[in-house]
Amino acid sequence: QGRVREKAYGKQKIYFADQEQLPAAGDAELRGLDERIAALSAKVQALQQSCRQMEAELKDLNSSMTTPEMAKELEELRKDCRSYTEKLERIKSATNHVSPEEKEKVCSEQQLYCKEWRRRKRMATELLDAILEGYPKSKKQFFEEVGIETDEDHNVRLPAAP
C-alpha cells in the first residue's frame, strides 16, 4: 500500500514508515512539541530524584533492625544490666574491702622499698665496677665465678617511679 518503505544495506534490509505520507508539522506545532519534551524531561528528572531518595530510604530501612530483633536485643541488654547490677551489689556487700588508709600505707611502703632497692642496686653496681677495673676477665665471667645473679638474669625490673 506504500505506507512502509524498504532500504537495503548489504545483506540487511530495514523497513520503516514512509514519512512523506505524514503531514508536515508547522513551526508552532514544533515549538509546542519541544516545550512538551522539555516539560516531560523535567518531570522525568524529578521522578528519578524522588526514586533515588526512596531507594536510599529503603536501603536505610533494610539495614536497620526490625521490631522483633530490637525487642530481642533490648531483652539481652536488660539481662546484662541485671547481671552487672547483681555483681556490683555483691562487690559492695563484700566485707574484705581495703580502706583508703590501708591502701595509702601499702603504697607508701612500696615506694620506700623501691627506693631502697634502687639505692642498694646502685651501691652494688658501683662496687662491682670498681672491682672490674682491675679484673683481667670479662664482667660476665666475673659474675659466674663469684656467683652473682642480676635482676636482668631473672627478668625483674624495678617498678616505675610514681
Number of C-alpha atoms within 10 A of each C-alpha: 4 7 11 10 12 11 10 9 8 6 5 7 9 9 10 10 12 12 11 8 9 9 7 9 10 9 9 9 11 11 12 12 13 12 12 12 12 12 12 12 12 12 12 12 12 12 12 12 12 12 12 12 12 12 12 12 12 12 11 11 11 10 9 11 12 11 9 9 11 12 12 12 13 12 12 12 12 12 12 12 12 12 12 12 12 12 12 12 11 11 12 11 10 9 8 8 10 9 9 9 9 11 11 12 12 12 12 12 12 13 16 11 12 16 14 12 13 12 12 12 14 12 12 12 12 12 11 14 13 11 12 14 9 8 11 9 9 9 15 9 11 16 13 10 9 8 9 10 10 11 10 8 8 8 7 9 8 10 9 7 7 4
